[in-house]
Amino acid sequence: MIVQTAEEGREHFVITMDQHTALSAQFAEHFGNDEFESVKPREQMLHIIANHDIGWRELDASALRDPATGLPYNLVQTPFEQIVATSKLSPDRNGNTHAYCELMSSMHSWGLYNGRYGMSEKMLLDSLAAENRATADTMLDKEKARQDQLKATLKEDSETAEWIEDEHLFQNYKQLQFFDTFALYFNCVQESERQEACFSHIPMSATKDTNVEIKPLGGGEYSMNPFPFDVDGVEMTFEGRLLAPVDEGDNVREQLNAVPVTTQTFRLVAA
């Protein structure tokens, strides 16, 4: 789960990973214009973007309580043995749809531990406790082997063979990472705390990347430069539930189920 920041004494907006990926999917659906190529293959990419964290579904349903906050565990504060299981489970499940979805999902899992293939300075692998490193290394080795096998399978078909050519494959991977991190920008931090930010390695094509800057304008509106979406002034919405810290011994899932789903909305405009 994602637990959004909140003012002291206020309830936190709690977001499941399915709700997070639903926002990522909204970005993907609107991504593309005269400067930016849209996602392709569209059907497979829209599926994986909407389901890149599907392995978290049972974990979110359990709503484990973080004793430090009284709220559900927030992303990387989740116990390692729970997180590492999702890293395999997401590709497993996406493989039920298409081998390319499985490949993208596996690359996403591997990249999270390895600086997103060099596109991020955050190396989750380096921050792991020593007792967890061997488990992570074993999982990552298996994901690399999975990727090799999937590429070999996809290469056998003339259509899908084009999808795994390095430049196009990483164009798709970079798109997925942008939609993921851009959704986190809104999911993780309440509106009053959002700052100007720069997203790097955003693919305009298979051979050209750029940086995209975002600036809060107030009133739920944000300017972007350059603007990567198909509609200037596009409105986006994501869901969650407001929750106060839960006392020890109380059931967090029951507390979440007792409050309604609400939404947060923002608007993106060209700078």
C-alpha positions in Angstrom: 0.0 0.0 0.0 0.9 3.7 -0.2 0.2 5.9 2.7 0.1 9.5 1.6 1.6 12.2 3.8 -0.8 14.2 5.9 -0.8 17.2 8.2 -0.2 16.4 11.9 -3.3 15.0 13.5 -5.1 14.5 10.1 -6.2 11.2 8.5 -3.9 9.7 5.8 -5.0 8.9 2.3 -4.3 5.2 1.9 -4.0 3.8 -1.6 -3.8 0.2 -2.7 -1.3 -0.7 -5.4 -4.2 -1.5 -7.8 -5.4 2.1 -7.2 -1.8 3.3 -7.9 -1.5 1.4 -11.1 -4.9 2.6 -12.2 -3.5 6.1 -12.2 -0.4 4.9 -14.1 -2.8 3.5 -16.7 -4.6 6.9 -17.1 -1.2 8.4 -17.9 -0.5 5.7 -20.5 -3.8 6.1 -22.2 -3.2 9.8 -22.7 0.5 9.7 -23.4 1.6 10.7 -26.9 1.3 13.7 -29.2 3.4 15.3 -32.0 6.5 15.2 -29.9 6.0 11.9 -27.9 5.3 8.5 -29.4 2.4 6.7 -27.7 2.7 3.3 -26.2 3.1 0.4 -28.6 2.1 -2.5 -28.7 -0.9 -0.7 -27.2 -3.0 -3.6 -25.9 -0.1 -5.3 -24.1 1.4 -2.1 -22.8 -1.8 -0.8 -21.4 -2.4 -4.1 -19.7 1.0 -4.2 -18.0 0.9 -0.6 -17.0 -2.4 -1.1 -15.3 -1.2 -4.3 -13.6 2.5 -3.8 -13.0 2.0 -4.3 -9.2 -0.6 -7.0 -9.4 1.5 -9.2 -7.1 0.6 -6.9 -4.2 -3.1 -7.7 -4.3 -3.2 -10.2 -1.4 -0.7 -8.2 0.6 -2.9 -5.1 0.3 -6.0 -7.1 1.2 -4.3 -8.2 4.4 -3.5 -4.5 5.3 -0.7 -5.3 7.7 -0.3 -2.8 10.5 3.0 -0.9 10.9 3.5 -0.7 14.7 5.6 2.5 14.1 2.6 4.4 12.7 -0.6 2.5 13.4 -1.3 2.6 9.7 -0.7 0.0 6.9 2.9 -0.5 6.0 3.9 2.1 3.4 5.7 0.7 0.3 9.3 0.0 1.2 8.6 -0.1 4.9 6.7 -3.3 4.2 8.6 -6.4 5.6 11.1 -7.7 3.1 9.8 -11.2 2.9 6.4 -9.7 1.9 7.9 -7.4 -0.8 10.2 -9.9 -2.4 7.3 -12.3 -2.9 5.4 -9.6 -5.0 8.5 -9.2 -7.2 8.0 -12.8 -8.6 4.2 -12.9 -8.3 3.6 -9.8 -10.6 5.4 -11.3 -13.6 3.8 -14.7 -12.9 0.3 -13.2 -13.2 1.0 -10.9 -16.1 2.2 -13.9 -18.0 -1.3 -15.2 -18.0 -2.2 -12.3 -20.4 0.8 -12.3 -22.8 4.5 -13.1 -22.8 5.4 -9.5 -23.5 3.4 -8.4 -20.4 5.4 -10.9 -18.4 8.7 -9.6 -19.8 7.8 -6.0 -19.0 6.7 -7.0 -15.5 9.9 -9.0 -14.9 12.0 -6.0 -16.1 10.1 -3.8 -13.7 10.7 -6.1 -10.8 14.4 -6.4 -11.6 14.8 -2.7 -12.2 13.4 -1.7 -8.8 16.3 -3.5 -7.1 18.9 -2.2 -9.6 18.3 1.5 -10.1 15.7 1.1 -12.8 18.4 -0.1 -15.2 20.6 2.9 -14.5 17.9 5.5 -14.7 17.6 6.1 -11.0 20.1 6.6 -8.2 18.0 4.6 -5.8 19.5 1.1 -5.5 17.1 -0.9 -3.3 19.6 -3.8 -3.5 22.3 -1.8 -1.7 19.9 -0.9 1.1 18.9 -4.4 2.0 19.9 -6.0 5.3 22.7 -8.6 4.9 20.4 -11.4 5.8 18.0 -10.5 2.9 20.6 -10.0 0.2 20.9 -13.7 -0.8 17.1 -14.1 -1.1 17.0 -11.0 -3.3 19.9 -12.1 -5.5 18.3 -15.5 -6.0 15.0 -13.9 -7.0 16.8 -11.5 -9.4 18.8 -14.2 -11.0 15.6 -16.1 -11.7 14.0 -13.0 -13.2 17.0 -12.5 -15.6 16.6 -16.1 -16.7 12.9 -15.6 -17.1 13.6 -12.6 -19.3 16.0 -14.5 -21.5 13.5 -17.3 -22.0 10.7 -14.9 -22.8 12.8 -13.0 -25.3 13.7 -16.3 -27.1 10.0 -17.1 -27.3 8.9 -13.7 -28.5 11.7 -13.7 -31.1 10.1 -16.7 -32.8 7.2 -14.5 -34.1 7.9 -11.8 -36.7 5.5 -9.3 -35.0 6.7 -9.8 -31.5 10.3 -10.0 -32.5 10.2 -6.3 -33.3 8.9 -5.6 -29.8 12.1 -7.0 -28.1 14.6 -5.1 -30.2 16.7 -3.2 -27.6 15.7 0.3 -28.5 12.0 -0.4 -28.6 12.1 -2.7 -25.6 13.7 0.0 -23.5 11.4 2.7 -24.9 8.5 0.7 -23.5 10.4 0.1 -20.2 11.1 3.8 -19.8 7.4 4.6 -20.5 6.3 2.2 -17.8 8.8 3.7 -15.3 7.6 7.2 -16.1 4.0 6.3 -15.5 4.9 4.5 -12.3 7.1 7.3 -10.8 4.7 10.0 -12.0 1.8 8.3 -10.3 3.9 8.1 -7.1 4.6 11.8 -7.3 0.8 12.3 -6.7 0.1 9.2 -4.6 2.8 9.6 -2.0 2.6 13.3 -1.0 -0.3 15.4 -0.2 -1.0 18.3 -2.5 0.3 21.1 -0.2 3.7 19.4 -0.1 4.2 18.7 -3.8 7.2 20.5 -5.2 8.7 21.2 -8.6 10.3 18.0 -10.0 12.1 16.8 -13.0 11.5 13.3 -14.5 14.4 12.1 -16.6 14.8 9.5 -19.4 11.3 10.1 -20.8 11.2 8.6 -24.3 10.0 10.7 -27.1 10.8 7.9 -29.5 12.9 4.7 -29.4 16.1 6.7 -29.9 15.4 10.0 -28.2 14.8 10.8 -24.5 14.1 14.0 -22.7 13.5 15.4 -19.2 10.0 16.5 -18.2 9.6 19.2 -15.6 6.4 19.6 -13.5 5.5 22.6 -11.5 2.5 23.0 -9.0 0.4 26.0 -10.0 -2.1 25.7 -7.1 -5.7 24.7 -7.0 -4.8 21.1 -8.1 -3.2 22.3 -11.4 0.3 21.4 -12.6 2.3 22.6 -15.6 4.5 20.3 -17.5 7.4 21.1 -19.9 7.5 19.6 -22.4 4.0 18.3 -22.3 3.8 14.6 -23.1 0.0 14.0 -23.2 -2.6 14.2 -25.9 -4.9 16.8 -24.3 -3.8 20.1 -22.8 -5.7 20.4 -19.5 -6.3 16.7 -19.1 -7.8 15.8 -15.7 -6.7 12.8 -13.7 -8.2 11.1 -10.7 -7.1 8.4 -8.3 -8.9 6.6 -5.4 -8.1 5.8 -1.8 -9.5 5.8 1.7 -8.9 8.2 4.6 -7.6 6.5 7.7 -6.4 7.5 11.1 -3.9 5.4 13.0 -5.4 2.1 14.3 -4.8 0.9 17.8 -2.7 -2.2 18.4 -4.9 -5.3 18.3 -7.6 -3.6 16.0 -8.1 -4.9 12.5 -6.7 -2.4 9.9 -8.6 -4.0 7.0 -11.9 -3.8 8.9 -11.2 -0.1 9.7 -10.4 0.6 6.0 -13.5 -1.2 4.8 -15.6 0.9 7.2 -14.7 4.1 5.4 -15.8 5.0 1.9 -13.5 5.2 -1.2 -12.8 8.9 -2.0 -10.9 10.5 -4.9 -8.2 13.1 -5.4 -8.2 15.0 -8.7 -5.6 17.1 -10.5 -5.2 18.8 -13.9 -2.1 18.8 -16.2 -1.4 21.7 -18.5 1.3 22.6 -20.9 3.8 25.2 -19.5 
